[in-house]
């Protein structure tokens, strides 16, 4: 067994493959949205001189190819960490603290499970993707705040502003910008084989001013290790706090009129995995934003202020981050007495 890290040792978060996976997921979400609301772009397709039915079939074909590519890119079951779903969805501090049900040899004693919080550190900058081509702008960090949030802005534009003669406008062409931030969170080392359950909330607040066209998304990705001895690979999808069609006004997940305003979203993440005796378990948490724009569109991520993302331990999210505390619960595993 590898030796646990010495106190004060700093390890990195391994983001290999994150950009490709999230961009594929974002494009798949976008294509599925176009299929659901195709009537909103049918007239624009017809006005550009294209056949709407043919374009719809192209969207379906693109969606199927993206889904197949994502399935091929999933890690094998053998490479996945052992995950045990929680028995019930309860606040972890409300879970009953009980000893493991041991059948143990003489001289061995049971030990109790326990729960608590660990304080996550500040987020750090991760991947920044600019689509290139006839586009401008990027999602740029403006403030890294304590305990665990970041502010950002950006003026994003996709061309062309005017089509060359003879070139048809294609509303299904999309350009994607991506930026993420991450933090590595270690937990106290258990004294015996256990199941570690952790829980937190990730939130996003987007300050939008734009043309009223495009898609805004926020994602959470995770990496887990039972013993922190090196970089932690991020290969687990944690959810999408926000998926918003920028052409649709809303008052349920923000105050947005279809051109400017505020969008917010939050998701609760709770997972469990097996940990051994004496190892330092850790979780890498990645939060990020993806903006998708069609040809000739623009959006600003600063309106009443900068946009923001963060990690909290609170149940409600209204644009403010509280805490950065990660709840955890350790339950000893059942150990059977060896046969005589």
Backbone bond lengths (Angstrom), bond angles and torsions (degrees), N, CA, C in turn:
res aa  C-N    CA-C-N  psi(-1)  N-CA   C-N-CA  omega(-1)  CA-C   N-CA-C  phi
1 X - - - 1.463 - - 1.522 109.80 -
2 X 1.342 116.21 138.21 1.451 119.44 179.71 1.515 110.75 -68.71
3 X 1.317 114.76 146.13 1.447 120.54 179.71 1.519 109.96 -74.15
4 X 1.340 116.50 139.36 1.459 121.23 179.65 1.524 109.86 -66.29
5 X 1.324 115.12 158.29 1.452 120.37 -177.27 1.518 111.27 -68.00
6 X 1.323 116.01 145.47 1.450 121.19 175.14 1.520 109.81 -72.75
7 X 1.339 118.77 151.07 1.462 121.19 178.33 1.532 110.56 -54.72
8 X 1.328 115.95 137.82 1.450 120.74 178.04 1.517 114.42 87.52
9 X 1.334 117.91 -6.77 1.463 120.64 178.88 1.529 109.91 -70.36
10 X 1.317 117.20 133.03 1.466 121.98 179.97 1.525 109.46 -103.41
11 X 1.341 116.48 131.41 1.453 121.32 177.32 1.521 109.35 -121.19
12 X 1.301 114.78 155.78 1.451 120.83 -178.58 1.528 110.71 -94.37
13 X 1.337 113.65 164.57 1.458 121.64 171.84 1.522 107.11 -100.17
14 X 1.334 116.57 124.96 1.461 122.29 -177.67 1.524 109.02 -87.11
15 X 1.355 116.56 110.07 1.462 122.03 -177.31 1.530 112.69 -100.51
16 X 1.319 117.81 16.40 1.466 120.96 -179.16 1.526 110.28 -57.92
17 X 1.309 116.67 126.03 1.461 121.78 178.34 1.512 114.59 86.68
18 X 1.342 118.29 -11.63 1.470 119.95 -176.94 1.523 111.26 -63.50
19 X 1.328 116.90 -47.68 1.462 120.75 -176.82 1.521 110.92 -57.68
20 X 1.330 116.83 -49.25 1.461 120.08 -177.21 1.523 111.33 -62.92
21 X 1.357 116.70 -43.47 1.458 120.27 -177.18 1.530 111.55 -65.76
22 X 1.327 117.02 -46.03 1.465 120.05 -176.88 1.526 111.10 -68.35
23 X 1.332 118.06 -39.48 1.460 119.83 178.45 1.528 111.35 -64.71
24 X 1.341 116.87 -38.11 1.465 119.36 175.06 1.528 111.01 -63.24
25 X 1.346 116.15 -42.88 1.465 119.73 178.82 1.525 110.69 -63.91
26 X 1.331 116.94 -41.42 1.464 120.51 -179.62 1.526 111.09 -64.22
27 X 1.330 117.13 -41.17 1.460 119.46 178.31 1.523 111.03 -68.28
28 X 1.341 117.18 -37.06 1.464 120.03 176.90 1.531 110.52 -62.99
29 X 1.340 116.87 -44.48 1.472 120.85 177.19 1.522 110.45 -59.06
30 X 1.345 116.03 -42.12 1.465 120.84 -179.94 1.526 111.30 -63.83
31 X 1.332 117.27 -45.66 1.467 120.36 179.96 1.523 111.12 -63.06
32 X 1.329 116.97 -41.42 1.465 119.29 178.94 1.526 110.62 -65.37
33 X 1.339 116.94 -35.51 1.462 119.99 175.18 1.514 112.16 -64.81
34 X 1.342 116.73 -39.55 1.473 120.07 176.96 1.523 111.70 -63.85
35 X 1.335 116.96 -36.39 1.457 119.92 178.23 1.522 111.08 -66.71
36 X 1.352 116.44 -40.56 1.469 119.76 -178.50 1.527 111.99 -68.91
37 X 1.334 116.76 -35.01 1.469 119.96 -174.85 1.522 111.21 -119.27
38 X 1.331 115.93 40.65 1.461 119.55 -175.05 1.525 111.85 -62.86
39 X 1.321 117.36 -27.67 1.463 119.35 -178.84 1.525 112.13 -60.81
40 X 1.344 117.26 -25.97 1.470 119.90 -178.20 1.521 112.77 -73.70
41 X 1.345 117.84 -20.97 1.470 120.00 179.28 1.524 112.34 -113.36
42 X 1.352 117.05 -2.62 1.466 119.71 -178.69 1.531 111.12 -59.20
43 X 1.339 116.66 -45.89 1.467 119.51 -177.28 1.526 110.95 -65.07
44 X 1.324 117.29 -37.01 1.461 120.10 179.56 1.527 110.85 -67.22
45 X 1.323 116.11 -36.36 1.471 119.47 176.94 1.525 110.19 -66.04
46 X 1.331 116.33 -45.47 1.462 119.93 179.72 1.524 110.91 -63.42
47 X 1.347 117.39 -39.78 1.463 121.18 -179.16 1.524 111.84 -65.09
48 X 1.343 117.14 -24.70 1.464 120.29 179.46 1.528 111.57 -86.49
49 X 1.351 116.94 4.39 1.449 120.62 177.01 1.515 114.89 86.01
50 X 1.332 118.06 14.02 1.455 121.65 -178.78 1.521 110.33 -105.23
51 X 1.326 116.23 160.08 1.450 121.90 178.45 1.532 108.91 -85.75
52 X 1.335 116.70 119.52 1.471 121.03 -174.65 1.524 111.63 -65.33
53 X 1.335 117.96 -38.37 1.462 120.31 -179.88 1.527 111.12 -64.71
54 X 1.335 116.23 -41.26 1.472 119.93 177.60 1.514 110.50 -63.13
55 X 1.334 116.89 -42.22 1.470 120.37 -179.80 1.528 110.89 -65.44
56 X 1.336 116.89 -36.63 1.462 119.16 178.00 1.527 110.47 -63.28
57 X 1.334 116.75 -42.55 1.469 119.68 178.31 1.533 110.87 -63.00
58 X 1.334 117.24 -35.25 1.463 120.60 176.68 1.530 110.76 -64.09
59 X 1.327 116.65 -40.43 1.464 120.64 179.01 1.527 110.33 -64.08
60 X 1.353 116.51 -44.03 1.465 120.21 178.81 1.521 110.33 -61.78
61 X 1.320 117.37 -43.58 1.462 120.86 179.33 1.522 111.22 -63.18
62 X 1.330 116.79 -42.00 1.464 120.44 178.23 1.514 110.96 -63.31
63 X 1.344 116.12 -41.25 1.469 120.82 179.39 1.529 110.42 -61.45
64 X 1.331 117.34 -44.32 1.464 120.97 -178.99 1.524 111.58 -64.71
65 X 1.337 117.36 -40.15 1.465 120.61 179.17 1.531 111.18 -65.87
66 X 1.344 117.35 -39.99 1.464 121.15 178.22 1.525 111.00 -63.79
67 X 1.343 116.73 -43.84 1.459 120.52 179.93 1.528 110.80 -62.46
68 X 1.349 116.95 -41.90 1.466 120.36 179.25 1.522 110.86 -65.18
69 X 1.323 117.40 -39.63 1.462 120.82 179.96 1.517 111.27 -65.73
70 X 1.326 116.88 -38.68 1.462 120.15 177.38 1.526 111.33 -66.26
71 X 1.324 117.02 -39.22 1.469 119.76 178.55 1.526 110.73 -63.47
72 X 1.325 117.23 -40.11 1.469 120.11 179.22 1.522 111.72 -67.01
73 X 1.336 117.31 -28.18 1.455 120.32 -176.65 1.501 115.11 -86.84
74 X 1.339 117.34 -2.77 1.463 119.81 -180.00 1.529 110.45 -69.71
75 X 1.368 117.63 142.75 1.474 118.95 177.81 1.514 110.86 -65.82
76 X 1.337 116.17 150.10 1.460 120.44 178.32 1.518 109.91 -67.13
77 X 1.327 115.61 158.50 1.457 119.34 179.99 1.525 111.26 -61.45
78 X 1.328 116.53 -32.98 1.457 119.51 -179.77 1.513 111.66 -65.83
79 X 1.358 117.12 -27.12 1.448 119.86 -177.79 1.510 114.01 -90.48
80 X 1.324 116.91 -3.62 1.450 119.91 -177.88 1.524 110.91 -84.26
81 X 1.359 116.86 147.10 1.457 118.05 174.94 1.523 110.82 -69.17
82 X 1.312 116.13 152.78 1.459 120.34 177.30 1.520 109.06 -67.10
83 X 1.328 116.76 122.06 1.448 122.17 -176.39 1.519 109.44 -122.72
84 X 1.321 116.69 128.55 1.455 122.35 178.11 1.522 107.77 -118.31
85 X 1.344 118.23 110.72 1.458 119.35 -177.91 1.528 111.13 -60.37
86 X 1.344 117.68 144.09 1.466 120.38 176.61 1.522 110.60 -59.56
87 X 1.330 115.85 147.31 1.462 119.92 -178.58 1.522 111.25 -67.15
88 X 1.310 117.58 -30.82 1.465 121.03 -179.02 1.515 108.34 -157.54
89 X 1.317 115.41 157.55 1.458 120.89 -176.77 1.523 108.74 -91.27
90 X 1.324 116.22 90.44 1.456 122.85 178.94 1.520 109.12 -125.51
91 X 1.352 117.45 151.38 1.464 117.56 167.29 1.522 109.42 -53.60
92 X 1.318 117.54 134.00 1.461 119.52 -171.65 1.521 112.21 -64.31
93 X 1.329 117.83 -28.64 1.466 119.06 178.53 1.523 112.02 -74.78
94 X 1.351 117.31 -11.81 1.462 120.97 176.28 1.522 111.97 -93.01
95 X 1.324 117.86 -6.01 1.466 120.27 179.39 1.521 109.57 -68.61
96 X 1.340 118.03 138.22 1.464 119.97 -178.19 1.521 111.48 -65.96
97 X 1.305 116.82 137.80 1.461 122.76 177.17 1.523 107.91 -93.12
98 X 1.331 116.37 115.43 1.461 120.29 -175.69 1.514 109.29 -139.26
99 X 1.332 117.41 151.68 1.459 118.95 175.81 1.518 110.72 -72.84
100 X 1.315 116.21 154.68 1.459 119.58 173.29 1.522 109.66 -64.60
101 X 1.337 114.85 151.06 1.462 119.55 179.75 1.535 107.96 -87.60
102 X 1.313 115.60 84.51 1.458 120.83 -175.06 1.523 111.96 -88.09
103 X 1.323 114.98 143.04 1.456 121.26 159.41 1.523 104.06 -113.03
104 X 1.315 116.49 101.02 1.462 120.01 -166.33 1.530 111.06 -119.33
105 X 1.330 116.47 152.58 1.464 119.60 173.73 1.528 110.46 -65.14
106 X 1.312 115.91 162.19 1.470 120.88 178.48 1.522 109.86 -58.15
107 X 1.334 115.21 139.60 1.453 120.54 178.12 1.514 114.40 89.79
108 X 1.350 118.22 -2.61 1.465 122.20 177.63 1.522 108.60 -109.07
109 X 1.336 117.18 138.45 1.456 120.21 -173.31 1.530 110.35 -120.15
110 X 1.337 116.18 145.56 1.465 119.04 175.34 1.525 110.59 -69.68
111 X 1.338 115.97 158.83 1.459 119.78 173.79 1.518 108.98 -131.18
112 X 1.312 114.97 156.33 1.452 121.74 -171.52 1.525 111.67 -89.39
113 X 1.343 114.92 149.98 1.449 119.72 169.01 1.522 109.90 -74.60
114 X 1.316 116.04 171.31 1.463 120.19 -177.80 1.522 109.11 -156.54
115 X 1.327 116.10 163.56 1.461 121.67 178.96 1.514 108.98 -140.01
116 X 1.326 116.41 165.86 1.458 120.59 179.65 1.513 110.82 173.52
117 X 1.330 115.57 -162.64 1.452 123.24 177.57 1.518 109.45 -125.64
118 X 1.330 115.90 149.50 1.459 121.31 163.93 1.523 107.09 -120.03
119 X 1.322 115.54 144.69 1.458 120.96 -179.51 1.530 109.85 -90.06
120 X 1.328 116.47 117.23 1.463 120.48 176.47 1.520 109.55 -71.60
121 X 1.318 116.26 147.38 1.450 121.46 176.94 1.516 111.57 -81.54
122 X 1.329 117.70 -171.14 1.466 120.51 179.50 1.519 111.60 -70.99
123 X 1.317 116.06 151.37 1.457 121.28 173.29 1.527 109.68 -69.04
124 X 1.315 116.54 155.33 1.458 121.48 173.17 1.525 108.86 -127.73
125 X 1.325 116.08 154.68 1.463 121.40 -179.04 1.518 110.76 -64.96
126 X 1.337 115.75 142.25 1.449 120.95 178.15 1.515 111.47 -120.59
127 X 1.322 116.84 -119.93 1.464 123.40 -176.10 1.524 109.49 -84.48
128 X 1.329 115.99 136.88 1.459 122.01 174.57 1.524 108.19 -126.58
129 X 1.334 117.26 114.31 1.465 122.25 -175.89 1.519 109.86 -111.65
130 X 1.332 115.74 124.87 1.463 123.31 172.08 1.527 106.88 -113.73
131 X 1.340 119.55 127.50 1.462 120.01 -170.28 1.518 115.16 -67.49
132 X 1.323 118.85 -23.10 1.454 119.91 -178.85 1.517 111.36 77.73
133 X 1.332 116.14 -164.79 1.457 119.15 -177.36 1.519 110.57 67.98
134 X 1.306 115.29 -145.24 1.462 120.88 -178.09 1.527 109.73 -86.44
135 X 1.334 116.45 61.44 1.459 122.10 179.86 1.527 109.13 -134.89
136 X 1.333 115.85 166.32 1.458 121.03 174.93 1.516 109.45 -148.57
137 X 1.338 115.64 158.96 1.463 122.01 177.47 1.510 112.52 90.71
138 X 1.330 115.90 163.91 1.455 122.85 176.90 1.519 109.56 -151.57
139 X 1.344 115.39 161.02 1.469 121.53 173.09 1.518 106.89 -83.91
140 X 1.316 117.37 113.64 1.466 122.02 -171.31 1.521 110.99 -119.56
141 X 1.324 116.41 134.92 1.462 122.28 176.55 1.526 109.61 -69.28
142 X 1.331 116.32 133.16 1.464 120.71 175.91 1.522 111.81 -107.44
143 X 1.346 117.42 -34.60 1.470 121.17 -179.47 1.524 109.03 -146.96
144 X 1.339 116.87 131.98 1.464 121.94 165.69 1.511 106.58 -99.82
145 X 1.326 116.37 114.50 1.458 120.27 -173.65 1.513 112.63 -106.64
146 X 1.317 115.57 160.01 1.458 122.50 176.54 1.524 108.80 -104.14
147 X 1.364 118.69 141.65 1.458 122.15 8.21 1.529 115.03 -83.92
148 X 1.348 119.23 -39.93 1.469 117.96 -172.01 1.523 110.68 -150.37
149 X 1.330 116.59 70.35 1.457 120.22 175.54 1.525 109.25 -151.60
150 X 1.332 115.50 164.84 1.454 121.46 178.63 1.523 108.74 -143.47
151 X 1.336 115.52 142.70 1.462 121.88 172.80 1.531 108.87 -104.42
152 X 1.331 116.12 149.25 1.456 120.69 -178.86 1.520 109.71 -153.00
153 X 1.324 115.97 162.25 1.461 121.05 173.84 1.521 108.38 -147.19
154 X 1.314 117.07 -175.62 1.458 121.75 179.04 1.511 110.48 166.06
155 X 1.326 116.03 141.49 1.464 122.35 172.91 1.524 106.74 -112.17
156 X 1.315 116.61 105.62 1.458 123.03 -171.34 1.522 109.78 -106.25
157 X 1.332 116.50 133.51 1.459 121.41 179.95 1.522 109.46 -137.92
158 X 1.319 115.60 141.68 1.463 121.36 174.81 1.526 109.04 -123.59
159 X 1.317 116.47 132.61 1.453 120.87 -179.94 1.525 111.27 -90.77
160 X 1.299 115.59 -175.05 1.466 125.26 -2.84 1.522 111.57 -84.89
161 X 1.333 116.30 151.28 1.461 119.59 176.11 1.519 111.01 -71.51
162 X 1.348 115.53 -25.14 1.467 120.92 176.92 1.516 108.03 -144.16
163 X 1.334 116.70 127.03 1.466 121.09 -176.66 1.532 111.15 -75.30
164 X 1.331 116.35 141.43 1.462 119.33 174.60 1.531 110.31 -63.54
165 X 1.318 118.07 155.69 1.480 121.10 178.89 1.525 111.29 -56.64
166 X 1.317 115.97 132.22 1.460 121.30 177.19 1.515 114.92 87.29
167 X 1.327 118.43 -6.92 1.468 120.65 -179.61 1.522 109.52 -97.48
168 X 1.324 116.77 126.50 1.459 121.86 -177.91 1.524 110.76 -83.92
169 X 1.319 115.61 142.40 1.462 120.96 175.83 1.524 109.42 -72.24
170 X 1.315 117.58 133.42 1.465 122.14 -179.01 1.524 109.20 -119.97
171 X 1.347 118.40 100.80 1.460 121.01 -176.73 1.519 113.63 -70.55
172 X 1.348 118.34 -7.74 1.464 119.43 179.67 1.527 112.63 -92.09
173 X 1.336 118.66 -6.34 1.469 120.94 173.73 1.530 108.55 -70.82
174 X 1.323 116.89 131.64 1.461 120.75 -178.20 1.527 110.91 -128.97
175 X 1.331 114.44 141.67 1.462 122.23 172.04 1.523 107.43 -114.80
176 X 1.355 116.14 138.40 1.459 120.09 -174.35 1.530 110.62 -122.49
177 X 1.333 114.40 129.15 1.464 122.77 171.42 1.534 107.79 -105.50
178 X 1.325 117.42 143.31 1.471 121.71 -179.14 1.519 109.63 -141.43
179 X 1.323 116.43 141.15 1.468 122.14 170.79 1.525 107.33 -147.75
180 X 1.340 115.40 139.34 1.463 118.03 177.39 1.528 110.58 -135.18
181 X 1.327 113.84 163.07 1.461 123.25 177.43 1.521 107.29 -134.10
182 X 1.335 118.59 152.41 1.460 120.56 -175.24 1.518 111.79 -144.72
183 X 1.335 114.42 162.03 1.461 122.35 175.75 1.526 107.93 -148.99
184 X 1.324 116.21 143.71 1.467 122.44 177.29 1.525 108.05 -104.37
185 X 1.341 116.47 125.54 1.465 122.11 -173.80 1.528 110.01 -118.59
186 X 1.341 119.77 108.02 1.463 121.46 174.64 1.526 110.96 -86.09
187 X 1.335 116.22 155.12 1.456 122.84 178.66 1.528 109.01 -120.33
188 X 1.342 117.46 159.20 1.474 119.61 177.22 1.518 111.81 -58.29
189 X 1.330 115.93 143.18 1.465 120.96 -178.91 1.527 110.08 -73.21
190 X 1.335 119.02 128.65 1.463 120.55 176.02 1.530 110.61 -75.36
191 X 1.299 115.68 160.30 1.468 120.25 -179.19 1.519 112.81 -95.38
192 X 1.314 117.30 1.27 1.452 121.35 178.53 1.514 110.30 -161.93
193 X 1.330 119.26 171.12 1.466 122.14 178.67 1.528 110.63 -57.16
194 X 1.336 116.18 129.47 1.464 120.89 -172.28 1.518 110.25 -148.24
195 X 1.334 114.30 170.87 1.451 122.85 169.44 1.527 107.49 -110.84
196 X 1.327 116.70 120.41 1.465 122.05 177.89 1.524 108.88 -98.37
197 X 1.329 116.64 123.68 1.457 122.77 173.71 1.520 107.95 -111.81
198 X 1.321 117.11 132.90 1.462 120.67 177.75 1.524 109.51 -128.48
199 X 1.333 115.45 156.08 1.467 120.31 -176.41 1.528 109.53 -149.77
200 X 1.338 115.53 139.39 1.459 120.92 174.58 1.526 108.18 -158.11
201 X 1.312 115.97 170.70 1.462 122.70 175.19 1.518 109.43 -116.76
202 X 1.320 116.57 138.34 1.453 122.15 174.98 1.523 108.21 -116.87
203 X 1.327 116.31 135.67 1.461 120.16 -176.35 1.510 112.59 -135.60
204 X 1.332 115.02 158.93 1.457 121.96 177.89 1.520 108.67 -138.63
205 X 1.329 115.90 145.18 1.458 122.73 175.01 1.521 107.05 -132.21
206 X 1.336 117.26 115.61 1.453 121.78 -179.05 1.527 109.92 -107.64
207 X 1.316 115.82 126.61 1.457 123.21 174.18 1.532 107.15 -98.04
208 X 1.341 116.20 107.07 1.462 121.74 -167.13 1.530 111.28 -109.31
209 X 1.328 115.53 134.56 1.467 121.82 168.43 1.521 106.46 -143.80
210 X 1.356 117.35 115.33 1.455 117.63 -175.59 1.506 114.07 -166.77
211 X 1.336 114.48 -160.99 1.465 121.57 -175.64 1.523 112.98 -81.25
212 X 1.325 118.04 -6.44 1.460 120.08 -176.86 1.502 112.52 76.80
213 X 1.332 116.73 35.10 1.462 120.65 178.50 1.521 108.02 -149.05
214 X 1.340 116.85 140.83 1.459 121.14 -178.69 1.521 111.38 124.06
215 X 1.333 116.18 -174.46 1.456 123.18 -178.27 1.525 108.98 -133.22
216 X 1.317 116.63 136.10 1.464 122.61 176.30 1.521 108.48 -119.20
217 X 1.329 116.69 128.36 1.459 121.70 -175.77 1.522 110.31 -137.12
218 X 1.328 115.43 150.72 1.461 122.08 173.15 1.520 108.14 -131.11
219 X 1.343 117.15 141.94 1.459 120.75 -175.45 1.521 110.75 -132.29
220 X 1.351 114.62 160.22 1.463 123.12 173.08 1.521 107.61 -127.74
221 X 1.326 117.29 131.68 1.464 122.49 174.29 1.526 108.71 -128.96
222 X 1.344 115.72 156.73 1.464 120.76 -171.46 1.520 111.35 -137.39
223 X 1.305 114.96 154.32 1.455 123.30 167.21 1.512 108.73 -133.41
224 X 1.318 118.18 142.50 1.468 122.12 -177.47 1.522 110.41 -130.48
225 X 1.306 115.89 142.74 1.462 120.62 172.88 1.522 108.97 -142.77
226 X 1.330 115.70 139.66 1.461 120.70 178.52 1.523 111.87 -79.18
227 X 1.334 117.56 -17.30 1.464 121.06 -178.70 1.521 108.48 -151.07
228 X 1.320 116.61 112.20 1.455 122.54 -173.45 1.529 110.00 -76.70
229 X 1.331 115.76 99.97 1.463 120.73 179.27 1.525 111.97 -125.67
230 X 1.320 118.36 -1.26 1.454 121.89 -178.43 1.511 110.43 -173.68
231 X 1.336 118.21 -168.92 1.462 121.52 179.63 1.532 111.62 -56.94
232 X 1.328 116.44 142.44 1.459 122.78 -179.60 1.523 108.78 -100.39
233 X 1.326 116.97 120.19 1.460 122.24 -177.47 1.525 110.73 -79.71
234 X 1.311 116.30 129.20 1.469 122.49 178.43 1.522 107.88 -90.40
235 X 1.335 116.90 109.88 1.471 121.51 -176.66 1.523 112.74 -143.54
236 X 1.333 117.78 18.75 1.464 122.19 -177.46 1.526 108.41 -123.03
237 X 1.334 116.97 130.88 1.464 121.51 176.01 1.524 109.41 -82.58
238 X 1.341 116.10 126.82 1.459 121.14 -177.74 1.513 114.70 -102.70
239 X 1.338 118.00 -7.16 1.461 120.40 178.16 1.522 112.38 123.86
240 X 1.324 114.72 175.53 1.461 122.77 -177.82 1.531 107.96 -125.88
241 X 1.329 118.10 100.17 1.470 119.91 -179.86 1.518 113.89 -60.29
242 X 1.356 116.76 -29.01 1.464 119.98 -176.96 1.520 109.97 -145.16
243 X 1.323 116.51 130.24 1.462 123.87 167.46 1.522 105.65 -134.01
244 X 1.334 117.52 111.05 1.462 120.79 -171.56 1.524 110.67 -131.12
245 X 1.325 116.17 131.18 1.456 123.40 170.54 1.532 106.49 -84.50
246 X 1.330 117.14 116.52 1.462 120.63 -173.58 1.517 113.29 -70.93
247 X 1.330 117.71 -5.98 1.464 120.08 175.65 1.524 112.00 -87.37
248 X 1.344 117.33 -7.70 1.457 121.17 -173.98 1.531 111.46 -106.89
249 X 1.346 118.35 118.24 1.465 120.12 173.71 1.523 110.52 -64.55
250 X 1.333 116.75 154.30 1.460 119.77 178.90 1.521 110.39 -153.22
251 X 1.319 114.15 149.05 1.471 120.98 169.41 1.528 110.28 -125.50
252 X 1.336 117.23 2.64 1.465 120.05 -177.34 1.520 112.42 -90.69
253 X 1.329 117.83 -35.46 1.462 120.22 177.00 1.526 110.09 -125.06
254 X 1.340 114.14 38.72 1.451 120.82 178.54 1.510 110.60 150.18
255 X 1.323 115.82 -175.86 1.457 123.06 175.27 1.530 105.76 -124.29
256 X 1.330 114.76 87.89 1.459 121.23 -170.87 1.518 108.75 -134.88
257 X 1.343 116.61 129.31 1.469 119.99 -173.93 1.526 113.94 -100.00
258 X 1.317 118.21 10.83 1.451 121.17 -179.34 1.514 113.55 99.65
259 X 1.344 116.84 -8.74 1.461 121.51 176.45 1.534 111.93 -135.10
260 X 1.323 116.97 -37.62 1.458 119.54 179.71 1.520 109.78 -150.82
261 X 1.312 115.08 159.06 1.465 120.84 -179.50 1.514 111.18 139.38
262 X 1.327 115.33 -149.49 1.459 122.32 -171.41 1.522 110.26 -130.42
263 X 1.331 116.47 133.34 1.457 122.37 174.02 1.513 108.79 -121.99
264 X 1.341 117.06 137.39 1.454 118.99 175.84 1.525 110.48 -139.43
265 X 1.298 114.86 160.13 1.456 120.68 177.92 1.515 110.01 -160.56
266 X 1.311 116.05 157.51 1.458 121.79 178.57 1.518 109.51 -146.63
267 X 1.315 116.65 153.30 1.451 121.70 173.69 1.515 109.10 -141.23
268 X 1.331 116.20 142.38 1.461 121.87 175.57 1.521 108.81 -94.37
269 X 1.317 115.67 131.30 1.459 121.69 178.75 1.522 108.53 -113.30
270 X 1.322 117.70 125.11 1.464 122.54 174.93 1.522 108.38 -139.46
271 X 1.334 115.39 123.51 1.461 121.69 -178.81 1.522 109.23 -142.40
272 X 1.342 115.09 161.51 1.458 121.96 178.77 1.517 109.78 -134.73
273 X 1.322 116.61 147.51 1.462 120.75 173.42 1.521 109.38 -153.50
274 X 1.328 114.85 159.86 1.462 121.34 -176.17 1.518 110.69 -80.50
275 X 1.331 116.34 139.06 1.460 122.59 176.84 1.521 108.50 -129.80
276 X 1.333 115.38 153.51 1.453 120.24 -177.75 1.515 112.53 -99.77
277 X 1.302 115.52 -172.34 1.460 122.00 -178.06 1.520 110.33 -82.20
278 X 1.334 117.10 126.51 1.450 121.99 173.04 1.512 115.71 83.43
279 X 1.338 119.41 -15.63 1.458 121.20 178.53 1.517 111.03 -75.48
280 X 1.323 116.44 156.11 1.466 121.66 178.05 1.530 108.46 -98.91
281 X 1.336 118.99 101.69 1.466 119.93 177.86 1.524 109.91 -71.32
282 X 1.326 115.74 150.82 1.464 120.36 -179.61 1.514 109.81 -151.31
283 X 1.333 114.86 155.69 1.464 122.54 178.18 1.523 108.42 -130.95
284 X 1.319 116.22 130.42 1.465 122.14 171.71 1.525 107.98 -93.96
285 X 1.325 116.85 125.18 1.461 122.62 -179.52 1.526 108.35 -112.53
286 X 1.329 115.72 125.53 1.460 122.07 178.99 1.525 108.08 -119.98
287 X 1.326 116.86 126.43 1.460 121.82 173.68 1.523 107.84 -120.00
288 X 1.328 116.83 142.01 1.455 118.64 -175.95 1.511 112.96 -156.00
289 X 1.336 114.22 174.15 1.466 123.09 -177.41 1.521 108.83 -132.24
290 X 1.336 116.14 139.41 1.464 122.78 174.00 1.529 107.90 -127.61
291 X 1.330 116.27 129.97 1.462 121.99 175.00 1.523 108.20 -117.06
292 X 1.342 117.07 126.14 1.453 122.46 176.87 1.519 110.92 -113.16
293 X 1.345 117.02 125.68 1.462 121.65 179.71 1.519 110.30 -123.74
294 X 1.345 117.48 142.22 1.466 120.31 172.49 1.531 110.23 -81.38
295 X 1.307 116.28 -177.83 1.462 120.76 178.24 1.525 111.19 -60.10
296 X 1.337 115.70 138.66 1.454 120.72 172.27 1.516 114.67 71.22
297 X 1.339 118.29 28.07 1.464 121.52 -177.92 1.524 110.01 -118.80
298 X 1.335 115.52 162.90 1.456 120.73 177.44 1.517 109.75 -149.82
299 X 1.338 115.75 154.05 1.459 121.36 176.39 1.527 108.10 -154.32
300 X 1.318 115.60 143.82 1.463 122.38 173.94 1.521 108.33 -110.83
301 X 1.348 116.51 138.52 1.464 122.24 178.61 1.517 111.45 -98.77
302 X 1.319 116.55 23.80 1.460 122.47 173.10 1.513 109.12 -135.14
303 X 1.339 117.16 120.90 1.467 120.69 -178.61 1.529 108.30 -130.25
304 X 1.319 117.62 -84.64 1.462 120.44 174.19 1.519 111.00 -80.88
305 X 1.327 116.54 -10.42 1.457 123.99 -179.33 1.505 107.78 177.81
306 X 1.321 116.91 -168.54 1.454 120.31 176.40 1.520 110.57 -77.45
307 X 1.328 116.06 159.14 1.462 122.26 171.51 1.530 108.91 -80.07
308 X 1.342 117.18 167.37 1.462 119.35 -175.40 1.520 111.64 -154.64
309 X 1.348 115.32 155.62 1.461 123.35 171.34 1.519 107.52 -135.30
310 X 1.335 116.45 159.15 1.454 118.11 178.37 1.516 112.95 -175.18
311 X 1.329 114.37 173.76 1.465 123.55 -179.89 1.518 107.68 -122.29
312 X 1.322 116.29 132.59 1.461 120.04 -177.99 1.516 110.39 -140.52
313 X 1.327 115.28 169.82 1.452 121.18 175.47 1.509 112.19 -110.68
314 X 1.333 117.86 16.43 1.454 121.60 -178.05 1.518 110.41 -102.79
315 X 1.342 115.90 158.55 1.457 120.86 -175.73 1.521 112.64 -82.32
316 X 1.321 118.13 -27.05 1.453 121.18 -174.83 1.523 110.79 -107.02
317 X 1.334 115.07 148.12 1.454 120.20 178.51 1.521 109.12 -138.29
318 X 1.322 116.15 114.94 1.454 121.09 178.08 1.524 110.03 -128.73
319 X 1.296 116.45 39.64 1.453 119.77 177.77 1.519 114.05 94.76
320 X 1.313 118.84 -3.42 1.461 122.23 179.08 1.525 109.33 -121.34
321 X 1.323 116.69 138.49 1.457 122.09 -180.00 1.518 109.78 -100.57
322 X 1.300 115.80 137.30 1.459 121.70 -179.34 1.511 108.79 -127.23
323 X 1.304 116.47 127.01 1.460 119.73 165.73 1.504 116.55 94.80
324 X 1.317 117.60 -74.65 1.447 120.06 -166.91 1.518 111.77 74.92
325 X 1.330 116.51 20.93 1.463 121.24 -178.79 1.524 110.13 -92.26
326 X 1.330 115.84 135.01 1.461 121.86 -179.43 1.524 108.07 -107.61
327 X 1.330 116.71 118.22 1.463 120.89 178.22 1.528 109.79 -77.82
328 X 1.331 116.02 145.29 1.463 119.33 177.03 1.531 109.73 -144.32
329 X 1.331 114.13 158.91 1.460 121.90 -178.62 1.521 107.44 -144.50
330 X 1.313 117.75 126.97 1.457 122.78 -178.32 1.519 108.87 -113.34
331 X 1.337 116.25 122.07 1.459 122.07 178.79 1.529 109.07 -116.99
332 X 1.339 118.64 118.96 1.472 119.97 178.04 1.520 111.15 -59.24
333 X 1.317 116.17 143.94 1.448 121.74 176.68 1.526 110.22 -81.11
334 X 1.330 114.81 153.44 1.446 121.25 175.96 1.544 109.12 -69.53
335 X 1.318 116.43 128.43 1.451 121.71 177.58 1.519 108.51 -118.77
336 X 1.309 116.52 120.69 1.465 119.80 -177.52 1.523 109.73 -86.39
337 X 1.342 115.99 148.91 1.452 121.04 176.29 1.521 109.11 -69.17
338 X 1.339 117.77 133.61 1.468 119.99 179.33 1.539 110.84 -59.40
339 X 1.332 114.85 146.81 1.455 118.77 178.44 1.522 110.02 -69.47
340 X 1.322 116.09 145.84 1.465 120.48 179.56 1.524 109.21 -71.86
